[in-house]
């Protein structure tokens, strides 16, 4: 028989996270090399130092004619100046040479006149405008200087970063290896999708959800399946997970009750085991953090929304550290105005689900109401969280709040 | 010799896009089935209609004892009421039955008292608090009702959507097929990364950048390589692209100049060919839109930033339509305050690159300055666009602007 116990004390979220990370001393995973067409959303492993200037030479920013700026002084459409066209290596006084966007500036030239400000007749060119030195020239190194740190290690690679890597002549890049995360769900009430649930069962959904959350951050999840509410079965799955993966996430079997076997199983496996159990966090109070074999174990609630919040609060910072990111990657945020008041409990960090809409450049946040805090529909009907801190008892109507977005904002 | 030509008229961006889409009559791509662990960020192909209620039965929201609410009337910690514990199928008057979170409510019970509000002694249970009918019960269907449209077709699947699919018993889902996009870059000045560029060459970077932009939206890009500034070579690559892919994106060879061969090559291949060439858009003025064999051809500038803006403006709405999304998917947006003024040209929609930072819940947008509009470093040093409409001549200092984010916002 399991012992019935309550949480004698709830731990402040920031404190719980810091204590756990201090014990873990998380190290960045190793590096691996990927071709640039597989680099999107991977994390750059080492700073990208410019191997050369960009542009690598003075080049024309327009289609037109390279010439000497001093030869254009006083030219207007009503008082054009005539230059001689040349094809030689060097542009001399009173000469002009046709040039296209991106071409290197020929020797002797120091400006480029745009095609539309000229008229060509045989070997002569009428010019209608005056140019300053370096006019319409992209100077060597004006975009990037050789030796400059252009992309810092820990950056999530987006298309423009990949373009910069390619512009430096790279066909591949070093990225951080994906942290290998084992996921275990527990509970006799769970039926695997694809089977027929018993009358007292529901379909398991946290396994695939936590899989997707790991994928979204750039970790490599492996779902080890459902463990029954049985100490031996849970222990066995935890052992496998700890042997083969960098971190373990469990869901279920952790609230204050008779069948809360996961913390017990973790503690039976070694020291230090569970470090904190019971968070001043709503939903997700029954979350526990543990370490075994110097590996992180996150014991999340079986309630789907509480599992999401537990993941956001503890797995996100952990995975970002494993990926070598400088800070925990924030979700996109937006300032919005609350359409209704929401009450929260003093002393609990609370994740309020809201639906943000945009109207005339302003954002409104409507709380998504639901009787059950665990209702996954509060996520599918919403698109963001407002995080109410421990020292507040709620949010007022018309209050300006910062929303952390997990979905797209519609324009109404 | 190509003909030297200028843009006699620049077309308003919205008009150009609408005309092109009207001619194309873009259809949603077909459907394909993927397992849920491959469904993240794919686009749901058909509405998800709830196949049953969630929860599927009345269940306990807490660990405790199921009982009749009317038996708790008047109970307090100082005046407890004693009930008889039972294990039978039905909970009778003055009876209570132990229950865990998620368990179905036994027949006869209509509320659940939390463990911490009780004291068990042998077969008797002291209760210390009064409950209303349905207290601590998650009612059948309170999360989702059978037949409800829970996730609309065209939704990009995020972890909570995948959880909902699983909660309905699905192991796989129908998603829209990825549009197959061919990418061609053109220009004698381009050297393929991995080779040694000539002194007048730069490394090609738009091919891999556009590849990543397609991947980010959920299309399947294929890079067909660099075509020299040669009508035959460009035509050959375009033919291959049109035969084998759903859409074509080219970059380079489209500004007002002698070597702007791509629009010519497209027009030689058939009707209607180029529909609009020259956009009231900055950067990205030389963008052209075409259709051949009823397939879209987007002719983007060779300038990297102009190629990005051209993609944002025309490829993003097109690909979203091909994916069956109801609207063009917006980037995350944030309201920010400009730290400096920026001048723009009246009559041009202008994409100003900014770096957004967050300080005390407020967002500041600092324009990223650069001499060359094409400098890719304006993207790597920034994280968002402010889109200045055609009827404005710039943005003022301290103006509140809407920023479309392409990168992460740091907290300072």
Interface residues (C-beta under 8 A of the other chain):
Chain A: X4 X6 X36 X37 X39 X40 X54 X55 X56 X57 X61 X63 X98 X100 X101 X102 X103 X104 X115 X116 X138 X139 X142 X143 X144 X150 X151 X156 X158 X159 X160 X161 X162 X163 X164 X165 X166 X167 X168 X169 X170 X171 X187 X189 X193 X194 X197 X199 X200 X202 X203 X204 X205 X206 X207 X208 X209 X210 X211 X212 X213 X215 X216 X223 X255 X256 X257 X258 X259 X302 X303 X304 X308 X327 X329 X330 X332 X333 X334 X335 X358 X361 X362 X363 X370 X371 X372 X374 X375 X376 X377 X379 X380 X400 X402 X405 X406 X407 X408 X409 X410 X411
Chain B: X4 X6 X36 X37 X39 X40 X54 X55 X56 X57 X61 X63 X98 X100 X101 X102 X103 X104 X115 X116 X138 X139 X142 X143 X144 X150 X151 X156 X158 X159 X160 X161 X162 X163 X164 X165 X166 X167 X168 X169 X170 X171 X187 X189 X193 X194 X197 X199 X200 X202 X203 X204 X205 X206 X207 X208 X209 X210 X211 X212 X213 X215 X216 X223 X255 X256 X257 X258 X259 X302 X303 X304 X308 X327 X329 X330 X332 X333 X334 X335 X358 X361 X362 X363 X370 X371 X372 X374 X375 X376 X377 X379 X380 X400 X402 X405 X406 X407 X408 X409 X410 X411
